[in-house]
Amino acid sequence: MPNPTKPKIAFAHLGCDKNRVDTEHMIGLLAAAGYGVGTDEAEADYVIVNTCSFIQAAREESVRTLVELAEANKKIVITGCLAQHFQGELLAELPEAVAVVGSGDYHHIVEVIERVERGERVQQISAVPTYIADETVPRYRTTPEPVAYLRIAEGCDYRCTFCIIPQLRGNQRSRSIESIVNEAQQLAAEGVQEIILVSQITTNYGIDLYGQPQLATLIRALGKVDVPWIRLHYAYPTGLTPEVIAAMRETPNILPYLDLPLQHSHPEILRAMNRPWQAGVNDRLMERLRQDLPEAVMRTTFIVGFPGETESQFEHLCQFVQRHEFDHVGVFTYSAEEGTAAYELPDQIPEAIKMARRDCLMQLQQPIAQRKNAAEVGKTVPVLIEQENPQTGELIGRSPRFAPDVDGVVYVKGSATLGTIVPVKITAADVYDLYGIIPA
């Protein structure tokens, strides 16, 4: 129970799923220490804003949130990547900020609040983040009850020229297989139906602990956990070895869903991105994946407008997308991040051209996505029921082909208990979503 003598704390969460896990641990730690924690910023004594600083748009959202809270005269604790990125600048520019906590220091949140209560203005930031929480750290999940993210590693050893993540999150540090399996078992005991494995590079899991990637071993170990669906996010293409594919194919609760952050297809752009190991591999890789895991649903993301990207290189990417027909595609315009190698590159692309290329690529993808969804019509597929429209009674869920928040949903007619997986006959489809009924 919350201790009424302690201040009330609200959370504003921004950013990625890995950031969400940090938020959940901070909530768990504060609640365990007797603090009342919620989302009511108006009633809170402190608002903790877990920020994102990955690209300019994310920073702008974080800053906008902070300014709005400052204008409402709230005492603000700034955590996460923006805090790690700008550190003391935030305290200098926002008088309402009572503390900044780095991306690798969220486990100190109780101590930070205690110090603030004693009148300190706190900067709790490690120069190089090295911490990663395990299954023993209190956690309060903020996702829908049947879904949970499970972080298997933190940080990144790659140095892609467009990416600031290693500076904000540190080098890769993996949790042990035993620790991950223990947390998965805890989540299963809580009734979780879908676990989503996240890290910066899931296919590099374990290389820092075991001397070589151990994703295949981890997959097989998680196959013994009583959870119906386990989904992998952020699988770098070169790490999808025959051993990993075989483990996915042979482990029934691992969904055949591949999130491949390819970023581009042209070898020269990939070299400029410091991803030369990927250049020339994409076509062969895609053909092998289609052969070895023919039922796989494939999602990918691309960056358009990288410095020096020519019209012919962009056309190469367009042809690549048309040739391989991904189920889901996300397209981002290049964001020049100070402190990254690409920030200094010549031939920066005008913003209008970036936007035009993004729109063009998304328009090319739409009929592909429509066909992929239309192919589901007539099938009976498992759907995890997550919501009910209170006005219409219509159920909303996801089939294995849809990851939460980034893909579509399934609109379902019929009766089912929230948080359960039920068979649904797909009766219609559009570009993004499916529609179906629960058979009588």
C-alpha positions in Angstrom: 0.0 0.0 0.0 1.2 3.5 -0.7 2.5 5.4 2.3 0.3 8.6 2.6 3.3 10.5 4.1 5.3 10.1 0.9 4.9 12.3 -2.2 2.7 11.2 -5.1 4.4 10.5 -8.4 3.1 10.5 -11.9 4.8 9.1 -15.0 4.9 10.4 -18.6 6.4 7.7 -20.8 7.9 8.5 -24.2 10.0 6.4 -26.6 10.6 2.8 -27.5 9.7 -0.5 -25.9 13.1 -0.7 -24.2 12.4 2.6 -22.6 9.0 1.3 -21.6 10.7 -1.5 -19.6 12.8 1.2 -17.8 9.6 3.0 -16.9 8.0 -0.2 -15.6 11.0 -0.9 -13.4 11.0 2.6 -12.0 7.3 2.3 -11.2 7.9 -1.0 -9.6 10.8 0.3 -7.5 8.9 3.4 -6.3 5.8 1.3 -5.5 7.9 -1.2 -3.5 9.3 1.8 -1.5 5.8 2.9 -0.6 5.2 5.8 -3.1 1.9 6.3 -4.7 2.4 6.1 -8.5 0.0 6.8 -11.3 -0.7 8.9 -14.4 -2.6 11.8 -12.8 -0.1 14.7 -13.4 -2.4 17.2 -11.9 -2.5 15.5 -8.5 1.2 14.5 -8.4 3.9 16.1 -6.4 6.5 15.0 -9.0 6.2 14.0 -12.6 8.8 11.7 -14.0 9.2 12.0 -17.7 11.1 9.1 -19.3 12.3 10.7 -22.5 13.5 9.7 -25.9 16.4 11.4 -27.8 16.8 9.0 -30.8 16.0 11.5 -33.5 15.0 15.1 -33.8 11.3 14.4 -33.8 11.6 12.3 -30.6 13.6 15.1 -28.9 11.0 17.6 -29.9 8.2 15.5 -28.4 10.2 15.1 -25.2 11.0 18.8 -24.9 7.3 19.7 -25.7 6.2 17.5 -22.8 8.7 19.0 -20.4 7.7 22.6 -21.3 4.0 21.8 -20.9 4.7 20.4 -17.4 6.9 23.3 -16.5 4.2 25.8 -17.6 1.9 23.9 -15.3 4.4 24.5 -12.4 5.1 20.8 -11.9 8.3 19.5 -10.3 9.9 17.4 -13.0 12.3 14.5 -12.9 13.8 13.9 -16.3 15.0 10.4 -17.0 16.0 8.3 -20.1 17.9 9.2 -23.3 17.3 13.0 -23.3 18.7 13.1 -19.8 21.7 11.1 -20.9 22.2 13.2 -24.0 22.0 16.7 -22.5 22.6 16.1 -18.8 23.3 19.4 -17.0 21.9 21.5 -19.8 18.4 20.4 -18.8 18.9 21.5 -15.2 20.2 24.8 -16.4 17.4 25.5 -18.9 14.4 24.1 -16.9 14.2 25.5 -13.3 11.2 23.2 -12.7 13.5 20.1 -13.3 14.5 18.9 -9.9 16.6 15.9 -11.1 18.0 14.3 -14.3 18.6 10.6 -14.3 20.6 8.9 -17.1 19.5 5.9 -19.2 21.6 3.6 -17.2 20.7 4.9 -13.7 16.9 4.3 -13.5 17.5 1.8 -10.7 18.5 4.8 -8.5 15.1 6.4 -8.8 14.0 5.9 -5.2 17.3 7.4 -3.9 16.9 10.3 -6.3 13.4 11.1 -5.0 14.7 10.9 -1.5 17.5 13.3 -2.2 15.1 15.7 -4.0 12.9 15.6 -0.9 15.8 16.7 1.2 16.2 19.8 -1.0 18.9 18.6 -3.4 18.8 19.2 -7.2 20.1 15.8 -8.4 22.1 14.8 -11.5 22.4 11.0 -11.4 24.1 10.1 -14.7 26.8 7.5 -15.4 29.3 8.6 -18.0 28.9 5.2 -19.7 25.7 3.3 -19.0 26.4 -0.3 -17.9 23.3 -1.3 -15.9 20.6 -3.7 -17.0 17.8 -4.8 -14.8 17.0 -8.5 -14.3 14.0 -10.5 -13.1 14.7 -9.6 -9.4 14.1 -5.9 -9.9 10.5 -4.9 -9.2 8.4 -4.1 -12.2 4.9 -2.9 -12.9 3.8 -3.6 -16.4 2.1 -0.8 -18.4 1.1 -2.9 -21.4 -2.3 -4.6 -21.8 -2.4 -7.6 -19.4 -1.8 -10.4 -21.9 1.3 -8.7 -23.5 4.7 -8.1 -22.0 8.1 -6.9 -23.3 11.1 -8.9 -22.2 14.5 -7.1 -22.6 17.2 -9.7 -23.3 20.1 -7.2 -23.7 20.8 -3.5 -23.6 23.2 -1.2 -25.6 24.9 -1.8 -29.0 28.4 -2.5 -30.2 27.8 -1.4 -33.8 28.6 2.1 -34.8 26.2 2.9 -37.6 26.9 6.5 -38.8 23.3 7.7 -38.4 22.7 6.3 -34.9 23.3 7.9 -31.5 22.1 4.9 -29.5 25.6 3.6 -28.4 26.3 7.1 -26.9 23.0 7.1 -25.1 22.7 3.4 -24.1 26.3 2.1 -24.0 27.8 -1.1 -25.4 25.8 -4.3 -25.5 25.3 -6.1 -22.3 23.2 -9.3 -22.3 21.3 -11.0 -19.5 22.0 -14.7 -18.9 19.7 -17.3 -20.5 18.7 -18.4 -17.0 17.7 -14.8 -16.0 15.6 -14.4 -19.1 13.9 -17.7 -18.7 13.1 -17.0 -15.1 11.4 -13.7 -16.0 9.5 -15.4 -18.8 8.2 -17.9 -16.3 7.2 -15.1 -14.0 5.3 -13.5 -16.8 3.6 -16.8 -17.7 2.5 -17.2 -14.1 0.9 -13.7 -14.4 -1.2 -14.9 -17.4 0.8 -13.3 -20.1 -0.1 -14.7 -23.6 2.5 -12.9 -25.7 6.1 -12.1 -24.8 8.0 -9.8 -27.1 11.8 -10.1 -26.9 13.6 -6.7 -27.3 17.1 -5.4 -27.4 19.0 -3.2 -29.8 20.2 -6.2 -31.8 18.4 -9.3 -30.8 20.4 -11.6 -33.2 23.6 -10.5 -31.4 22.2 -11.7 -28.0 24.8 -13.3 -25.8 28.0 -12.5 -27.7 29.3 -10.4 -24.8 28.5 -13.1 -22.2 29.2 -16.3 -24.0 31.7 -15.3 -26.7 29.3 -15.9 -29.6 25.6 -15.2 -30.3 23.3 -17.5 -28.4 19.9 -16.5 -29.8 19.2 -20.1 -31.0 20.0 -21.5 -27.5 17.8 -18.9 -25.9 14.9 -19.6 -28.3 15.0 -23.3 -27.5 15.1 -22.6 -23.7 12.1 -20.2 -24.0 10.3 -23.0 -25.9 9.8 -24.7 -22.5 8.0 -21.7 -21.0 4.2 -22.0 -21.0 3.5 -18.9 -23.0 1.6 -19.3 -26.3 3.3 -16.6 -28.3 6.9 -15.3 -28.2 7.8 -12.7 -30.8 11.3 -11.5 -31.7 11.9 -7.8 -32.5 14.9 -6.2 -34.2 16.6 -9.2 -35.8 19.6 -8.0 -37.8 19.7 -9.9 -41.0 23.2 -11.3 -40.8 22.4 -12.9 -37.4 19.6 -15.0 -38.8 21.8 -18.0 -39.2 20.6 -21.4 -40.2 20.8 -22.3 -36.5 18.5 -19.5 -35.5 16.0 -20.2 -38.3 16.0 -23.9 -37.3 15.4 -23.0 -33.7 12.5 -20.8 -34.7 11.0 -23.4 -36.9 11.3 -26.2 -34.3 10.0 -24.2 -31.3 6.2 -24.0 -31.5 5.6 -20.9 -29.3 8.1 -18.8 -31.3 6.1 -16.9 -33.8 7.4 -16.9 -37.4 7.6 -13.1 -37.4 10.8 -11.3 -38.4 11.4 -7.7 -37.7 14.4 -6.8 -39.9 15.9 -3.3 -39.6 17.4 -3.3 -43.0 17.6 0.5 -43.4 18.5 0.4 -47.1 19.3 -1.9 -50.0 22.0 -0.1 -52.0 25.6 -1.2 -51.2 27.1 2.4 -51.4 24.5 3.8 -49.0 25.0 0.8 -46.6 28.7 1.4 -46.6 28.1 5.1 -45.9 25.9 4.0 -43.0 28.8 1.8 -41.7 26.8 -1.3 -42.4 29.0 -2.8 -45.2 28.5 -6.3 -43.8 24.9 -6.0 -45.0 25.6 -4.8 -48.6 25.1 -7.5 -51.2 23.6 -9.8 -48.6 20.0 -8.6 -48.7 18.7 -10.4 -51.8 20.4 -13.7 -50.9 19.3 -13.4 -47.4 15.7 -12.7 -48.3 15.6 -15.6 -50.7 17.0 -18.0 -48.0 14.6 -16.8 -45.4 11.6 -17.3 -47.7 12.9 -20.8 -48.4 13.7 -21.8 -44.9 10.8 -20.1 -43.1 8.1 -19.8 -45.9 5.4 -18.9 -43.4 7.3 -16.0 -41.9 5.7 -12.6 -41.7 8.4 -10.0 -42.4 8.5 -6.4 -41.2 11.3 -4.0 -42.0 12.3 -0.3 -41.7 14.1 1.9 -44.2 15.8 5.3 -44.0 15.4 7.6 -47.1 17.3 10.8 -47.7 20.6 9.6 -46.2 23.4 12.1 -47.2 24.4 11.6 -50.8 21.5 9.3 -51.6 21.0 9.7 -55.4 17.8 9.2 -57.3 19.2 5.9 -58.8 20.1 4.6 -55.3 16.6 5.5 -54.1 15.2 3.7 -57.1 17.3 0.7 -56.1 15.5 0.7 -52.8 12.1 1.0 -54.4 12.8 -2.0 -56.6 14.1 -4.0 -53.6 10.8 -3.3 -51.8 8.7 -4.3 -54.8 10.8 -7.4 -55.4 10.7 -8.8 -51.9 7.1 -7.9 -50.9 7.5 -7.3 -47.1 4.3 -7.7 -45.1 5.0 -4.5 -43.2 7.3 -1.6 -44.0 8.2 1.5 -41.9 9.9 4.4 -43.7 11.8 7.1 -41.8 13.5 10.2 -43.2 17.1 10.6 -42.3 17.6 12.8 -39.2 21.0 14.5 -38.9 22.1 13.8 -35.3 24.9 15.9 -33.9 27.6 13.6 -32.5 27.1 10.9 -35.2 29.5 10.4 -38.1 26.8 11.1 -40.7 26.2 14.5 -39.3 29.4 15.7 -41.0 28.8 14.1 -44.3 28.5 16.2 -47.4 25.5 16.2 -49.8 22.8 16.5 -47.1 19.4 15.9 -48.8 16.8 18.7 -48.6 13.9 18.0 -46.3 11.3 18.2 -49.1 13.1 15.5 -51.1 13.3 13.3 -48.0 9.6 13.6 -47.5 8.8 13.0 -51.1 10.9 9.8 -51.1 9.2 8.6 -47.9 5.8 9.1 -49.4 6.8 7.4 -52.6 8.1 4.3 -50.9 5.0 4.1 -48.6 2.8 4.3 -51.7 4.7 1.5 -53.3 4.2 -0.6 -50.2 0.5 -0.1 -49.9 -0.7 -2.5 -52.6 1.7 -5.1 -51.4 0.4 -4.8 -47.8 -3.2 -4.9 -49.2 -2.4 -8.2 -51.1 -0.7 -9.7 -48.0 -3.7 -8.9 -45.9 -6.2 -10.0 -48.5 -4.5 -13.4 -48.6 -5.8 -14.0 -45.0 -9.4 -13.7 -46.1 -11.1 -17.1 -45.7 -8.6 -18.4 -43.2 -9.3 -19.2 -39.6 -6.4 -17.7 -37.5 -5.6 -17.4 -33.8 -6.3 -13.9 -32.4 -5.3 -12.5 -29.1 -8.3 -10.4 -27.9 -7.1 -7.2 -26.2 -9.9 -4.6 -26.3 -13.7 -4.2 -26.5 -15.3 -1.2 -28.0 -17.6 0.0 -25.2 -20.1 1.5 -27.7 -20.4 -1.3 -30.2 -19.2 -4.4 -28.3 -16.8 -5.1 -31.2 -13.6 -6.9 -30.1 -10.2 -5.8 -31.2 -7.2 -8.1 -31.2 -4.1 -9.2 -33.1 -3.2 -12.3 -35.1 0.4 -13.5 -35.2 1.1 -11.4 -38.3 0.6 -8.2 -36.3 2.9 -6.9 -33.6 1.5 -4.3 -31.1 1.6 -0.6 -31.9 3.5 -0.9 -35.2 1.2 -3.2 -37.3 -2.5 -3.6 -37.8 -5.2 -5.1 -35.7 -8.1 -7.6 -36.2 -11.7 -6.3 -35.7 -13.7 -9.3 -34.4 -17.5 -9.9 -34.2 -18.5 -12.4 -31.5 -18.0 -13.1 -27.9 -14.7 -13.8 -26.1 -12.8 -13.1 -22.9 -10.3 -10.3 -23.0 -6.7 -11.7 -22.8 -7.5 -15.0 -24.5 -6.5 -16.4 -27.8 -9.4 -17.5 -29.9 -10.0 -18.8 -33.5 -11.3 -16.1 -35.8 -12.4 -16.5 -39.4 -11.1 -13.6 -41.5 -13.9 -12.2 -43.7 -12.4 -9.0 -45.0 -9.1 -7.0 -45.2 -7.8 -3.5 -46.0 -4.3 -2.1 -46.3 -3.6 -2.2 -42.5 -6.2 -4.3 -40.7 -8.2 -7.5 -40.9 -11.9 -8.2 -40.0 -13.4 -11.5 -38.9 -15.9 -13.4 -36.8 -15.6 -16.0 -34.1 -17.1 -19.2 -35.5 -20.2 -20.4 -33.7 
